[in-house]
Amino acid sequence: MPMSDVRAYRLARVQAQLRKAGCPAILLYDPVNIRYATDTSNMQIWTGRNPSRYVMVFADGRVIGWEFHGCEHVWDGLCLDVELRDAISWTFFNAGPDVERRAKRWSAEIVDVLTVHAPNELRLAVDRLDSFGASCLIESGVTLLDGQAMMELARSIKSPGELVLMQASIRACEKGIERMHGELRPGITEQDLWAHLHYENIRHGGEWIETRLLSSGDRTNPWMHECSARALQHGELLAFDTDMVGPNGYCADISRTWTVGHVRPTDEQRKLYGAAYSQIHFNMGLLRPGMTFREFSEKAWKIPDMYLKNRYSCIAHGIGMVDEYPAVAHQIDWESSGYDGQFERGMALCVESYIGSEGGAQGVKLEQQVVLIESGCVPLASCEFETDWL
């Protein structure tokens, strides 16, 4: 599928959400949402922290882009019905003591655009906006709707062309994983090893990595230690989670666990690995379109009591340009953090496992990226598991 078809598909998904909500337009600040709707990218990490470019997409497909100073060229080559304007940045960093005046000028322009393009319909979806900006729009008579929910739902079903782009990112990620595998030896630091993934991502046209989740030895339990200058020791476990935003802005989210030196694991290491492997493969076997999130949670692999305290934060989550809707809670967490919905064909998901006992000396992290088809799910990632440990 040509890139133009992918862009048209994504924009149409956004339009469909607007029409469903009876909302004439959505204002986007989240760089990932802007990328999804327009395929433009400009300093995504920086603009994620410094809201200085924004886009309004109308239900009829028109786009107004307020671009960062001197950066109109990032829109070159796109077949979009777009009007470009200069962004008004009113954060304290950009405006200093002039924040209030600039914010009111920003709000007046947003209201004017909305009035011209959608007269008598001052309803606007917004994905991200601080309280001062929201209050300026509300004081001007604008009714604000939850734009982030609309964008998450729009992004949740992948076109065949999107899956091609996602697999290109996964292939780049697997090059990084292969490089890490080859460099994994006693004495190398966690950070030195992690740098190989970054190298392959950038070399293949990727963008950034959202976390630094690589740990070794006793830092593998509990999970969520970020990589450090610690030197790896012979025979201990090494675990990582890529969270890699690669070429074309799509995420490759893969976790694997190895032994340092690629030596035969101990009986305890094999036991941990076997449990993690069983969890993700049992749960992959359950997944199918039409199943509800709650049913999946209820039927999911039962985590043994000794590992329950340190369980991963969810059983599975959506994946696209980044981690996306849905996040499926464990049954034990359902009352506090679960929500229902239904799996659909075309959803890309990551099936998760972390196995490590409370107070234990080590743990295993595994994660597989899949796509839902009519008969169930199929893996998108091809990098191998340590099946000879089982």
C-alpha positions as CSV (number, residue, x, y, z in Angstrom):
1,M,0.0,0.0,0.0
2,P,1.5,3.4,-1.0
3,M,2.3,5.9,1.8
4,S,-0.4,8.2,0.4
5,D,-3.0,5.5,1.0
6,V,-1.8,5.1,4.6
7,R,-2.1,8.8,5.2
8,A,-5.6,8.9,3.7
9,Y,-6.7,6.0,5.8
10,R,-5.5,7.6,9.1
11,L,-7.0,11.0,8.3
12,A,-10.3,9.2,7.5
13,R,-10.2,7.4,10.8
14,V,-9.9,10.8,12.6
15,Q,-12.8,12.3,10.6
16,A,-15.0,9.3,11.4
17,Q,-14.4,9.8,15.1
18,L,-15.4,13.5,14.8
19,R,-18.5,12.7,12.9
20,K,-19.5,10.0,15.4
21,A,-19.1,12.5,18.2
22,G,-21.0,15.3,16.3
23,C,-17.9,17.5,16.6
24,P,-16.7,19.7,13.8
25,A,-13.0,19.7,14.6
26,I,-10.2,18.4,16.8
27,L,-7.2,20.5,18.1
28,L,-4.1,18.3,18.3
29,Y,-1.0,19.1,20.4
30,D,0.3,15.6,21.1
31,P,3.1,15.1,18.5
32,V,2.1,11.4,18.0
33,N,-1.5,12.4,17.2
34,I,-0.2,15.1,14.8
35,R,2.0,12.5,13.1
36,Y,-1.0,10.1,12.8
37,A,-3.4,12.7,11.3
38,T,-1.0,14.6,9.0
39,D,2.2,12.5,8.8
40,T,4.3,15.6,9.8
41,S,7.0,15.3,12.4
42,N,9.0,18.1,13.9
43,M,11.2,17.7,17.0
44,Q,8.7,15.3,18.5
45,I,10.3,14.9,21.9
46,W,11.0,18.7,22.2
47,T,7.5,19.7,21.1
48,G,6.0,17.1,23.4
49,R,7.5,19.1,26.3
50,N,7.2,22.5,24.7
51,P,3.7,22.9,23.1
52,S,4.8,25.1,20.1
53,R,3.1,23.5,17.1
54,Y,-0.5,22.4,16.8
55,V,-3.0,21.2,14.2
56,M,-6.8,21.5,13.8
57,V,-8.4,18.7,11.8
58,F,-12.0,19.2,10.6
59,A,-14.6,16.5,10.1
60,D,-14.6,17.3,6.4
61,G,-10.8,16.6,6.2
62,R,-9.5,20.2,6.1
63,V,-6.4,20.8,8.1
64,I,-5.0,24.0,9.6
65,G,-1.4,23.6,10.9
66,W,0.2,26.2,13.2
67,E,3.9,25.4,12.7
68,F,7.0,26.2,14.7
69,H,9.0,29.2,13.6
70,G,10.6,28.7,10.1
71,C,9.5,25.1,9.8
72,E,6.8,25.2,7.1
73,H,9.1,22.8,5.0
74,V,8.1,19.8,7.2
75,W,4.8,19.9,5.3
76,D,6.4,19.6,1.8
77,G,5.3,16.8,-0.4
78,L,2.0,16.0,1.4
79,C,-1.2,15.9,-0.5
80,L,-3.3,17.6,2.2
81,D,-5.9,20.3,2.2
82,V,-3.8,22.3,4.6
83,E,-3.6,26.0,5.6
84,L,-0.3,26.9,7.4
85,R,-0.1,29.6,10.0
86,D,2.5,30.7,12.6
87,A,2.1,29.0,16.0
88,I,1.5,31.1,19.1
89,S,3.5,29.6,21.9
90,W,2.4,30.9,25.3
91,T,4.3,28.7,27.8
92,F,6.4,30.6,30.3
93,F,9.5,29.5,28.5
94,N,8.4,31.2,25.3
95,A,6.3,34.1,26.7
96,G,7.8,34.9,30.1
97,P,5.5,37.5,31.8
98,D,3.5,37.8,28.6
99,V,1.8,34.4,29.0
100,E,-1.7,35.7,29.7
101,R,-1.8,38.1,26.8
102,R,-0.4,35.5,24.3
103,A,-2.8,32.8,25.5
104,K,-5.8,35.1,25.0
105,R,-4.5,35.9,21.5
106,W,-4.1,32.2,20.8
107,S,-7.6,31.5,22.1
108,A,-9.1,34.3,20.0
109,E,-7.5,32.8,16.8
110,I,-8.7,29.3,17.6
111,V,-12.3,30.6,18.2
112,D,-12.1,32.6,15.0
113,V,-11.0,29.6,12.9
114,L,-13.7,27.4,14.4
115,T,-16.4,30.0,13.8
116,V,-15.4,30.6,10.2
117,H,-15.2,26.9,9.3
118,A,-18.0,25.6,11.5
119,P,-20.4,28.5,12.2
120,N,-22.8,28.1,15.1
121,E,-21.0,25.0,16.3
122,L,-18.5,26.0,19.0
123,R,-17.6,22.4,19.9
124,L,-14.0,21.4,19.8
125,A,-12.2,18.2,20.7
126,V,-8.8,18.7,22.2
127,D,-6.2,16.0,23.0
128,R,-3.9,17.9,25.3
129,L,-4.2,21.4,26.8
130,D,-3.2,22.9,30.1
131,S,-5.8,24.4,32.4
132,F,-5.1,28.0,31.4
133,G,-5.6,27.4,27.7
134,A,-8.7,25.4,28.4
135,S,-10.2,28.1,30.6
136,C,-9.6,30.7,27.8
137,L,-11.5,28.6,25.3
138,I,-14.3,27.9,27.7
139,E,-14.6,31.6,28.6
140,S,-15.0,32.2,24.9
141,G,-18.0,29.9,24.7
142,V,-16.3,26.8,23.4
143,T,-17.5,23.4,24.5
144,L,-14.5,21.1,24.9
145,L,-14.6,17.4,24.2
146,D,-12.1,14.6,25.0
147,G,-10.0,14.5,21.9
148,Q,-7.5,12.0,23.2
149,A,-10.2,9.3,23.5
150,M,-11.1,10.0,19.9
151,M,-7.5,9.7,18.7
152,E,-6.9,6.5,20.7
153,L,-9.9,4.9,19.1
154,A,-9.0,6.2,15.7
155,R,-5.5,4.7,16.0
156,S,-6.6,1.4,17.4
157,I,-7.3,-0.4,14.1
158,K,-4.4,-0.7,11.7
159,S,-4.6,-0.7,7.9
160,P,-2.5,-3.3,6.0
161,G,-0.2,-0.4,5.0
162,E,0.3,0.6,8.7
163,L,1.3,-3.0,9.5
164,V,3.9,-2.9,6.7
165,L,5.3,0.3,8.3
166,M,5.2,-1.3,11.8
167,Q,7.0,-4.4,10.5
168,A,9.7,-2.1,9.1
169,S,10.2,-0.7,12.5
170,I,10.3,-4.1,14.1
171,R,12.9,-5.3,11.6
172,A,15.1,-2.3,12.5
173,C,14.5,-3.2,16.2
174,E,15.4,-6.8,15.6
175,K,18.7,-5.6,14.0
176,G,19.4,-3.8,17.3
177,I,18.4,-6.9,19.3
178,E,20.7,-9.0,17.2
179,R,23.5,-6.6,17.7
180,M,23.0,-6.6,21.5
181,H,22.9,-10.4,21.5
182,G,26.3,-10.5,19.7
183,E,27.8,-7.9,22.1
184,L,26.4,-9.4,25.3
185,R,29.4,-10.5,27.4
186,P,30.7,-10.2,30.9
187,G,32.2,-6.8,31.7
188,I,30.1,-4.7,29.3
189,T,27.9,-2.2,31.0
190,E,24.2,-2.0,30.7
191,Q,24.4,1.3,29.1
192,D,27.0,0.2,26.6
193,L,24.8,-2.7,25.6
194,W,21.7,-0.5,25.3
195,A,23.5,1.9,23.0
196,H,23.6,-0.8,20.3
197,L,19.8,-0.7,20.0
198,H,19.9,3.1,19.7
199,Y,22.6,2.8,17.0
200,E,20.5,0.4,14.8
201,N,17.4,2.5,15.3
202,I,19.0,5.7,14.2
203,R,20.9,4.0,11.4
204,H,17.7,2.6,9.9
205,G,15.8,6.0,10.1
206,G,14.2,5.5,13.5
207,E,13.3,8.3,15.8
208,W,13.6,7.7,19.6
209,I,13.3,5.1,22.4
210,E,10.7,5.9,25.0
211,T,12.4,4.2,28.0
212,R,15.7,2.8,29.2
213,L,14.4,-0.5,30.4
214,L,17.5,-2.8,30.4
215,S,18.7,-4.4,33.6
216,S,20.9,-7.2,34.8
217,G,21.5,-9.5,37.8
218,D,19.6,-8.4,40.9
219,R,18.4,-5.3,39.1
220,T,16.0,-7.5,37.1
221,N,13.8,-7.9,40.2
222,P,11.6,-6.0,40.6
223,W,11.2,-4.8,37.0
224,M,11.4,-1.2,35.8
225,H,15.1,-0.5,36.7
226,E,16.5,1.7,33.9
227,C,19.9,0.8,32.5
228,S,23.0,2.0,34.4
229,A,26.8,1.8,34.4
230,R,26.7,-1.6,36.1
231,A,29.0,-4.1,34.5
232,L,27.3,-7.4,33.6
233,Q,28.4,-10.6,35.4
234,H,28.9,-14.0,33.8
235,G,25.8,-16.2,34.0
236,E,23.3,-13.7,35.4
237,L,20.1,-12.7,33.7
238,L,19.9,-9.7,31.3
239,A,16.4,-8.4,30.4
240,F,15.2,-5.5,28.3
241,D,12.1,-3.9,26.8
242,T,12.7,-2.0,23.6
243,D,9.9,0.6,23.5
244,M,11.5,1.8,20.2
245,V,9.8,4.4,17.9
246,G,11.4,3.4,14.7
247,P,11.2,4.3,11.0
248,N,8.0,6.1,9.9
249,G,7.1,6.7,13.6
250,Y,5.9,3.2,14.4
251,C,6.7,1.5,17.6
252,A,8.5,-1.8,18.1
253,D,7.8,-3.0,21.7
254,I,9.7,-6.3,22.3
255,S,11.1,-7.8,25.5
256,R,13.5,-10.7,25.8
257,T,15.7,-12.2,28.6
258,W,19.1,-13.8,28.1
259,T,22.0,-15.0,30.3
260,V,25.2,-13.0,30.2
261,G,27.6,-15.0,28.1
262,H,24.7,-17.0,26.7
263,V,25.5,-19.8,29.1
264,R,23.1,-22.6,30.2
265,P,20.7,-21.0,32.8
266,T,20.4,-22.3,36.3
267,D,17.3,-24.3,37.3
268,E,15.9,-21.2,39.0
269,Q,16.4,-19.1,35.9
270,R,14.8,-21.8,33.8
271,K,11.8,-21.9,36.1
272,L,11.3,-18.2,35.9
273,Y,11.7,-18.2,32.1
274,G,9.3,-21.1,31.7
275,A,6.6,-19.3,33.7
276,A,7.0,-16.1,31.6
277,Y,7.0,-18.0,28.3
278,S,3.9,-19.9,29.4
279,Q,2.1,-16.7,30.4
280,I,2.5,-14.9,27.1
281,H,1.9,-17.9,24.9
282,F,-1.2,-19.0,26.8
283,N,-2.6,-15.5,26.5
284,M,-1.7,-15.2,22.8
285,G,-3.7,-18.4,22.3
286,L,-6.8,-16.8,23.9
287,L,-6.8,-13.6,21.8
288,R,-9.4,-13.3,19.1
289,P,-11.6,-10.6,17.6
290,G,-15.0,-10.3,19.4
291,M,-13.6,-11.3,22.8
292,T,-14.1,-8.6,25.4
293,F,-11.3,-7.3,27.5
294,R,-12.9,-8.5,30.6
295,E,-13.3,-12.0,29.3
296,F,-9.7,-12.1,28.3
297,S,-8.7,-10.9,31.7
298,E,-10.8,-13.6,33.4
299,K,-9.5,-16.4,31.2
300,A,-5.8,-15.3,31.2
301,W,-3.0,-17.4,32.5
302,K,-3.1,-17.5,36.3
303,I,0.0,-16.1,37.8
304,P,1.3,-18.3,40.7
305,D,1.0,-16.6,44.1
306,M,4.8,-16.3,44.5
307,Y,5.0,-14.0,41.5
308,L,1.7,-12.1,41.9
309,K,3.1,-9.1,43.8
310,N,5.6,-8.3,41.1
311,R,3.2,-8.8,38.2
312,Y,3.5,-6.6,35.1
313,S,1.1,-3.6,35.1
314,C,-1.2,-5.1,32.4
315,I,-1.7,-8.4,30.6
316,A,-1.7,-6.8,27.1
317,H,-1.8,-3.3,25.5
318,G,-2.4,-1.8,22.1
319,I,0.6,-0.7,20.0
320,G,0.9,1.6,17.0
321,M,3.1,4.7,16.9
322,V,3.5,4.3,20.7
323,D,1.7,2.3,23.4
324,E,-2.0,2.7,22.7
325,Y,-5.5,1.7,23.7
326,P,-6.4,-0.7,25.1
327,A,-4.5,-1.5,28.3
328,V,-6.0,-4.8,29.7
329,A,-5.8,-5.1,33.4
330,H,-5.1,-8.3,35.4
331,Q,-8.2,-9.8,37.0
332,I,-6.9,-8.9,40.4
333,D,-6.7,-5.3,39.4
334,W,-10.0,-5.1,37.5
335,E,-11.9,-3.2,40.1
336,S,-9.3,-0.5,40.5
337,S,-8.0,-0.1,36.9
338,G,-9.9,-2.4,34.5
339,Y,-12.2,-1.2,31.7
340,D,-14.1,-3.2,29.2
341,G,-14.2,-3.1,25.4
342,Q,-13.8,-5.5,22.5
343,F,-10.9,-6.8,20.6
344,E,-11.2,-6.2,16.8
345,R,-9.5,-7.5,13.7
346,G,-6.6,-5.2,12.8
347,M,-5.7,-4.3,16.4
348,A,-1.9,-4.6,17.0
349,L,-1.2,-5.7,20.6
350,C,1.7,-6.4,22.9
351,V,1.3,-9.4,25.2
352,E,3.2,-8.9,28.4
353,S,4.8,-11.0,31.1
354,Y,7.1,-10.3,34.1
355,I,7.9,-13.1,36.4
356,G,9.9,-12.5,39.6
357,S,9.1,-13.4,43.2
358,E,8.8,-10.7,45.9
359,G,12.2,-10.3,47.4
360,G,13.7,-12.5,44.7
361,A,17.2,-12.1,43.3
362,Q,16.2,-12.1,39.6
363,G,13.3,-11.9,37.2
364,V,12.3,-12.5,33.6
365,K,10.7,-10.0,31.2
366,L,9.1,-11.2,27.9
367,E,6.8,-9.4,25.5
368,Q,5.5,-10.3,22.0
369,Q,4.0,-7.9,19.5
370,V,1.1,-9.4,17.5
371,V,-1.8,-8.5,15.2
372,L,-5.4,-9.8,15.5
373,I,-6.7,-11.7,12.5
374,E,-10.1,-13.5,12.1
375,S,-8.7,-16.7,13.6
376,G,-6.8,-15.2,16.5
377,C,-3.4,-13.5,16.6
378,V,-0.2,-13.8,14.7
379,P,3.3,-12.5,15.8
380,L,4.7,-9.5,14.2
381,A,8.2,-10.0,15.8
382,S,10.3,-12.9,14.7
383,C,13.2,-12.7,17.1
384,E,13.4,-16.0,18.9
385,F,12.7,-17.0,22.5
386,E,15.1,-19.2,24.5
387,T,13.0,-22.4,23.8
388,D,16.0,-24.6,24.7
389,W,15.6,-23.4,28.3
390,L,12.1,-24.9,28.6
